[in-house]
Amino acid sequence: MTLNQFLQNLPFFSIMIALISGVVCSVLPGKAAKRVNAGAIITVMILSAITLGYTLQTGTYFVYTMGHFPAPWGNEIRAGVLEALTALMFCLVMLLSLMGGYHKLDEEVEQTKVNYYYVLVNLLLTSLLALIYTNDLFTAYVFVEINTIAACGLIMIRQIGRTIEAAVRYMIMNLLGSGLLLLGICMMYGITGHLLMSNIQESVAALAASGEYHVPLLVSIALMCVGLAIKSALFPFHTWLPDAYGYSTISSAAILSSLVSKGYIFLLIKIIYRVVGFEVFQETHIVNVLFVFGLAGMIFGSLSAIRENDVRRMIAFSSIAQIGYIYMGIGLGTEVGMIAAVFHIFSHSVSKALVFISTIGLTDMSGYSRKFIRLTGAAYRNVIAGIGFTIASLSMVGVPLFAGFVSKLLFAQACVSNEGKLLPTMIVLAVSTILNAIYYLKTVIRIYVPSGVKDESRTVWGANRLYTAAIVGFVILNFTLGIFSQPFVDLITEGLHMFA
């Protein structure tokens, strides 16, 4: 086996390491399971970085045929620049999210169930990696279901009334989305006779050129898009989201908000490029539907966040607006819009996980209350959490030097290339930014207004090293995406070209 052949095994190794780690964690005590989980994430992160370097060096993607059996008997993994970069970013965000919530896990989860928590995290990582790398449409559906089950478990493992209710609502809505996705895949298979993405694209291109099966093809694409839109909480399919993010464990909230919905969106982007074909997708005009619902989500998600008096539910509603940004970028129907959407997947993942992790430090030092009135002066009681929340908020608003600013700049540039959607995009971008500022900056002001009460419980720097390291890590990531954004944009551009 040559070195190149060995390196092409790394995506498969990454998926198997995450999966096997979940099995191992099921028979270990909580502390040992935590170490195995962290080791698995770090190992996969290293393998993803190596894969990224390899694809950059070769300048092309590679296909790994599992079992060396060609389609339709075998299965394929396909890795390029964008897949490796996404896997690397997802692993980094997951690791920091877990580090930020380690100190709370014993309070939030029964001691006898801590190892099962890490089983679910490993299953979630496995499914995300599979969604990123798979080149088979039905395999993608299987791991969509694994992702759903693992995410549901992460919500309800904190067994309080609201989490059980949230998990039931999450499961109902997500199974609806999964059902529509499966119907779309079945119709696509019936039309094309293939499940391998590259083979489907060839058949779809031929059908689009001949006009044959036009209506079934359109319905199939629409079903897959709607199914994944429901699962990623695009407005108005978002009703399950606030409780799911607002009442789960803090690490679960950070992971769910920053990674799970992004995994579904990444799969949708793969379907657009590698199953349907970008040009064919544009001709269906489904992009216009996604565009309208994306704009609606940007506004109504922010309005719902403004009305909230619970800081964690406010942050959860903010995610609806940010998902709207991504779908708006996809709905622009241009390569520049897709680049902006993918960049926002990364910037929002980093910023939203940071704001959740920082919030727990502020609420814990405010009598464990999540009401805004009790957060007065919280940044003085927990200095590092106050800094983390402020930086994340500035990023979400779109202040220069932070990741969120680059996202909004890219969206503004993207809409210029589509004159028909220029005016509504610019108007909604401006209104959404103002609304973001209202609910995020008012919270920042609140936590820095002195409470007038001498509080001896002020947190010193580094009181919890892992928590501090997590916030510092997220802050560095945020500044990296904000200041050194061009290399990331170049990687995304090259990765999308490999997609096509």
C-alpha positions in Angstrom: 0.0 0.0 0.0 1.4 3.4 -1.0 1.3 6.5 1.2 -1.4 8.0 -1.1 -3.6 4.9 -0.8 -3.2 4.9 3.0 -4.1 8.6 3.3 -7.3 7.9 1.3 -8.4 5.6 4.2 -8.4 8.5 6.7 -12.0 9.6 6.3 -13.1 6.0 6.8 -10.8 5.7 9.8 -12.4 8.9 11.2 -15.9 7.5 11.0 -14.9 4.1 12.5 -12.9 5.7 15.4 -15.9 7.8 16.4 -18.2 4.8 16.1 -16.0 2.3 18.0 -15.4 4.9 20.7 -19.1 5.1 21.3 -19.2 1.3 21.8 -16.2 1.5 24.2 -17.8 4.3 26.2 -20.9 2.2 26.9 -18.9 -0.1 29.2 -16.7 2.4 30.9 -17.4 4.6 34.0 -18.1 8.3 33.4 -14.6 9.7 33.8 -13.0 7.1 31.6 -15.7 7.6 29.0 -14.9 11.3 29.0 -11.2 10.6 28.3 -12.0 8.2 25.5 -14.5 10.6 23.9 -12.0 13.5 24.0 -9.3 11.3 22.6 -11.5 10.2 19.8 -12.4 13.8 18.9 -8.8 14.9 18.9 -7.7 11.9 16.8 -10.5 12.6 14.2 -9.5 16.3 14.2 -5.9 15.3 13.4 -7.0 12.9 10.7 -9.2 15.6 9.2 -6.3 18.1 9.2 -4.1 15.6 7.4 -6.9 14.9 4.8 -7.3 18.6 4.3 -3.6 19.0 3.6 -3.6 16.0 1.3 -6.5 17.3 -0.8 -4.9 20.7 -1.0 -1.6 19.1 -2.2 -3.2 17.0 -4.8 -5.7 19.7 -5.9 -8.5 17.3 -6.3 -10.9 15.1 -4.4 -10.5 11.3 -4.0 -13.0 8.5 -3.7 -12.6 5.6 -1.3 -14.5 2.5 -2.3 -15.5 0.5 0.9 -14.6 -3.2 0.6 -13.3 -2.4 -2.9 -16.7 -3.3 -4.3 -17.9 -0.9 -7.0 -21.5 0.5 -7.0 -24.2 -0.7 -6.8 -22.8 -3.4 -4.5 -20.3 -1.3 -2.7 -20.4 2.1 -1.0 -18.2 5.1 -1.5 -16.7 7.9 0.6 -15.8 11.0 -1.3 -13.4 13.6 0.3 -12.3 17.0 -1.0 -11.2 20.3 0.5 -14.6 21.3 1.8 -15.4 17.9 3.4 -12.1 17.8 5.2 -12.4 21.5 6.3 -15.9 21.0 7.6 -14.9 17.8 9.5 -12.0 19.7 11.1 -14.2 22.6 12.1 -17.0 20.4 13.5 -14.5 18.4 15.6 -12.9 21.6 17.0 -16.3 23.1 17.9 -17.5 19.9 19.5 -14.4 19.5 21.6 -14.5 23.1 22.9 -18.3 22.8 23.5 -17.7 19.7 25.7 -14.8 21.4 27.5 -17.0 24.3 28.3 -19.7 22.1 29.9 -17.6 19.4 31.7 -18.0 21.2 35.0 -21.8 21.2 34.8 -22.3 17.6 33.5 -22.4 16.0 37.0 -25.1 18.4 38.0 -27.2 18.0 34.8 -26.9 14.2 34.3 -27.2 11.3 36.7 -23.8 9.8 37.6 -24.9 6.4 36.3 -25.7 7.9 32.9 -22.7 10.0 32.3 -21.0 7.3 30.1 -24.2 7.1 28.0 -23.9 10.8 27.4 -20.5 10.3 25.7 -21.9 7.3 23.8 -24.5 9.7 22.3 -21.8 12.3 21.6 -19.7 9.7 19.7 -22.8 8.6 17.7 -23.5 12.2 16.8 -19.9 12.7 15.7 -20.1 9.5 13.7 -23.2 10.6 11.9 -21.9 14.1 11.2 -18.7 12.6 9.7 -20.7 10.2 7.6 -23.0 13.0 6.3 -19.9 15.0 5.3 -18.1 12.2 3.5 -20.6 9.7 2.1 -21.2 9.6 -1.6 -24.3 7.4 -1.3 -27.7 8.9 -0.9 -29.3 6.1 1.1 -26.3 5.9 3.4 -26.8 9.6 4.0 -30.4 8.9 5.0 -29.3 6.2 7.4 -26.9 8.5 9.2 -29.5 11.3 9.2 -31.6 9.0 11.4 -28.7 8.1 13.6 -28.0 11.8 14.0 -31.7 12.4 14.9 -31.7 9.7 17.6 -28.4 10.8 19.1 -29.5 14.5 19.2 -32.8 13.5 20.8 -30.9 11.5 23.5 -28.7 14.5 24.2 -31.8 16.6 24.8 -33.6 14.2 27.1 -30.7 12.8 29.1 -31.2 15.8 31.4 -34.4 14.4 32.8 -36.5 17.3 33.7 -40.1 17.9 32.5 -39.2 20.5 29.8 -36.4 18.3 28.3 -38.7 15.3 27.9 -41.4 17.5 26.3 -38.7 19.1 24.1 -37.3 15.7 23.0 -40.8 14.5 22.0 -41.4 17.6 19.9 -38.0 17.4 18.4 -38.6 13.7 17.5 -42.0 14.3 16.0 -40.8 17.2 13.8 -37.6 15.5 12.8 -39.3 12.3 11.9 -41.6 14.3 9.7 -38.6 15.7 7.9 -36.9 12.3 7.7 -40.1 10.8 6.1 -40.2 13.5 3.4 -36.4 13.1 2.8 -36.9 9.3 2.4 -39.8 9.8 0.0 -37.7 12.1 -2.1 -34.8 9.6 -2.1 -37.2 6.8 -3.1 -38.6 8.8 -6.0 -35.1 9.8 -7.1 -34.1 6.1 -7.1 -37.2 5.2 -9.0 -36.5 7.8 -11.7 -32.7 7.3 -12.0 -32.1 3.7 -10.8 -29.1 4.9 -8.8 -28.2 5.7 -5.2 -24.6 6.8 -5.7 -24.6 10.6 -5.9 -22.3 10.9 -9.0 -24.4 8.4 -10.9 -27.6 10.1 -10.0 -26.3 13.4 -11.2 -25.5 12.0 -14.7 -29.0 10.6 -14.9 -30.6 13.8 -13.7 -28.7 15.9 -16.2 -29.9 13.6 -19.0 -33.5 13.7 -17.8 -33.4 17.5 -17.5 -32.0 17.8 -21.0 -34.7 15.5 -22.5 -37.6 16.8 -20.3 -38.5 13.3 -19.3 -40.0 12.7 -15.9 -40.0 16.5 -15.3 -42.7 16.5 -12.6 -41.5 13.5 -10.6 -38.0 14.9 -10.7 -39.2 18.3 -9.4 -41.3 16.6 -6.6 -38.3 14.5 -5.6 -36.0 17.5 -5.3 -38.7 19.5 -3.4 -39.3 16.6 -0.9 -35.6 16.3 -0.1 -35.3 20.1 0.3 -38.4 20.4 2.6 -37.3 17.4 4.6 -33.9 18.8 5.4 -35.3 22.3 5.9 -37.6 20.9 8.6 -34.7 19.1 10.3 -32.5 22.2 10.2 -35.3 24.4 11.7 -35.9 26.7 8.8 -38.8 29.1 9.5 -41.7 28.1 9.9 -40.6 24.6 10.9 -38.8 25.8 14.0 -41.3 25.3 16.8 -39.3 22.4 18.3 -36.0 24.4 18.6 -36.4 26.9 21.5 -37.1 24.2 24.2 -34.6 21.8 22.7 -31.8 24.3 22.9 -33.1 26.1 26.0 -33.4 23.3 28.5 -30.8 20.6 27.5 -27.4 20.4 29.1 -25.1 23.3 28.3 -22.8 21.2 26.1 -25.7 19.7 24.4 -27.2 23.1 23.6 -23.9 24.3 22.2 -23.4 21.1 20.1 -27.0 21.0 18.8 -27.1 24.7 17.9 -23.7 24.8 16.2 -23.4 21.4 14.6 -26.5 19.3 14.2 -28.6 21.6 12.0 -25.4 22.5 10.0 -24.9 18.8 9.2 -28.3 18.7 7.6 -27.6 21.9 5.6 -24.2 20.4 4.5 -26.1 17.4 3.2 -28.5 19.7 1.4 -25.6 21.5 -0.3 -24.2 18.1 -1.4 -27.5 17.2 -2.9 -27.7 20.5 -4.7 -24.2 20.1 -6.2 -23.6 16.3 -6.4 -27.1 14.8 -6.9 -29.2 17.3 -8.7 -26.5 19.6 -10.2 -26.4 23.3 -9.5 -27.7 24.4 -12.9 -30.6 21.9 -12.8 -31.4 23.1 -9.3 -31.5 26.7 -10.4 -34.0 25.8 -13.1 -36.4 24.2 -10.7 -37.0 27.6 -9.0 -36.9 25.9 -5.6 -34.1 28.3 -4.8 -36.7 31.1 -4.8 -38.8 29.3 -2.2 -35.7 28.7 0.0 -34.8 32.4 -0.4 -38.2 33.6 0.7 -38.3 31.4 3.8 -34.7 32.3 4.6 -35.6 36.0 4.6 -38.7 35.3 6.7 -36.6 33.4 9.3 -34.1 36.2 9.6 -36.9 38.6 10.6 -39.3 36.4 12.6 -36.5 34.6 14.5 -35.1 37.9 15.7 -38.5 39.3 16.6 -39.2 36.1 18.7 -35.8 36.6 20.4 -36.6 40.2 21.3 -39.8 39.1 23.1 -38.0 36.6 25.3 -37.2 37.2 28.9 -35.2 34.0 29.3 -31.6 34.4 28.0 -31.2 30.9 26.8 -34.4 30.8 24.9 -33.5 34.2 23.4 -30.3 32.6 22.1 -32.2 29.7 20.8 -34.6 31.9 18.8 -31.6 33.7 17.5 -30.5 30.4 15.9 -33.7 30.5 13.8 -32.6 33.9 12.3 -29.1 32.6 11.7 -30.4 29.5 9.9 -32.4 31.9 7.8 -29.2 33.6 6.7 -27.8 30.3 5.4 -30.9 29.5 3.4 -31.1 33.0 2.1 -27.5 32.6 0.8 -28.5 29.2 -0.8 -31.6 30.8 -2.2 -29.6 33.5 -4.1 -28.8 30.7 -6.5 -25.3 31.9 -7.2 -21.8 30.5 -6.4 -21.0 33.6 -4.3 -24.2 33.1 -2.3 -23.3 29.5 -1.7 -19.8 30.5 -0.5 -21.4 33.0 1.9 -23.8 30.3 3.2 -21.0 27.8 3.8 -18.8 30.5 5.5 -21.8 31.4 7.8 -22.1 27.7 8.7 -18.6 28.0 10.2 -18.9 31.5 11.7 -22.3 30.7 13.3 -21.0 27.4 14.7 -18.2 29.2 16.5 -20.2 32.2 17.7 -23.3 30.3 18.8 -21.4 27.7 20.8 -19.5 30.5 22.5 -22.6 32.4 23.5 -24.2 29.3 25.0 -21.0 28.3 26.9 -20.6 31.9 28.2 -24.2 32.2 29.2 -23.9 29.3 31.7 -21.1 31.1 33.5 -23.2 34.3 33.8 -26.4 32.5 35.0 -24.6 30.4 37.5 -23.2 33.5 39.1 -26.7 35.1 39.1 -28.5 32.8 41.4 -28.9 30.2 38.6 -31.6 32.5 37.1 -31.9 32.9 33.4 -34.1 36.1 33.7 -32.5 39.2 32.3 -33.2 41.2 35.5 -31.0 38.8 37.5 -28.1 39.1 35.0 -27.4 42.7 36.0 -23.6 43.0 36.7 -23.0 39.3 35.9 -19.9 40.1 33.8 -18.2 41.4 37.0 -19.0 38.2 38.8 -17.7 36.0 36.0 -15.1 38.0 34.0 -14.2 35.3 31.4 -17.9 34.5 30.7 -18.6 38.2 30.3 -15.8 38.6 27.8 -16.9 35.5 25.9 -20.6 36.6 25.8 -19.6 40.0 24.6 -17.4 38.8 21.8 -20.0 36.3 20.6 -22.7 38.9 20.7 -20.6 41.4 18.7 -19.9 38.6 16.1 -23.6 37.8 15.9 -24.5 41.4 15.3 -21.8 41.7 12.6 -19.2 44.1 14.1 -16.0 44.3 12.2 -13.0 42.0 13.2 -15.4 39.2 14.2 -16.6 36.2 12.1 -20.2 37.4 11.8 -19.1 40.6 10.1 -17.4 38.6 7.3 -20.6 36.5 6.9 -22.8 39.6 6.4 -20.3 41.2 4.1 -20.2 38.1 2.0 -24.0 38.0 1.9 -24.1 41.6 0.8 -21.6 40.9 -1.9 -23.5 37.9 -3.1 -26.8 39.6 -3.5 -25.1 42.1 -5.9 -24.6 39.3 -8.4 -28.4 38.7 -8.4 -30.1 41.9 -9.4 -33.6 40.4 -9.0 -33.0 39.6 -5.3 -30.7 42.6 -4.5 -33.2 44.9 -2.9 -35.0 42.5 -0.6 -31.7 40.9 0.5 -30.2 44.3 1.4 -33.3 45.5 3.2 -33.7 42.3 5.3 -30.0 42.2 6.0 -30.2 45.7 7.4 -33.3 45.1 9.4 -32.1 41.8 10.7 -28.8 43.4 11.8 -30.7 46.1 13.7 -32.9 43.5 15.4 -29.8 41.4 16.3 -28.3 44.5 17.9 -31.4 45.1 20.0 -31.5 41.8 21.8 -27.7 41.0 21.9 -26.4 44.4 22.8 -29.1 45.1 25.4 -27.9 41.9 27.1 -24.3 42.9 26.9 -25.2 46.3 28.5 -27.2 44.5 31.2 -24.3 42.2 32.3 -22.0 45.2 32.5 -24.3 47.5 34.5 -23.1 47.3 38.1 -25.8 45.7 40.3 -25.0 48.0 43.3 -24.7 45.0 45.6 -21.3 44.0 46.8 -20.9 40.4 45.7 -18.0 38.3 47.1 -18.6 35.5 44.7 -16.8 37.2 41.9 -15.0 34.7 39.7 -11.2 35.0 39.4 -9.4 34.3 36.1 -8.8 30.6 35.5 -11.1 29.4 38.3 -12.1 26.5 36.0 -9.3 25.9 33.6 -11.2 23.8 31.1 -14.1 26.3 31.0 -11.6 29.2 30.6 -9.7 27.3 27.9 -13.0 26.6 26.0 -14.0 30.3 25.9 -10.5 31.4 25.0 -10.4 28.8 22.2 -13.7 30.0 20.8 -12.6 33.6 21.0 -9.4 32.8 19.0 -11.5 30.9 16.4 -13.8 33.9 16.1 -11.0 36.4 15.6 -9.3 34.0 13.2 -12.4 33.7 11.0 -13.0 37.5 11.2 -9.5 38.7 10.6 -8.0 35.9 8.4 -11.2 35.2 6.5 -9.8 35.1 3.0 -8.0 31.8 3.3 -11.2 30.2 4.5 -13.1 31.8 1.6 -10.5 30.4 -0.8 -10.8 26.9 0.7 -14.6 27.0 0.5 -14.5 28.2 -3.1 -12.0 25.4 -4.1 -14.1 22.9 -2.2 -17.3 23.9 -3.9 -15.5 23.6 -7.3 -14.5 20.0 -6.3 -18.2 19.4 -5.4 -19.3 20.2 -8.9 
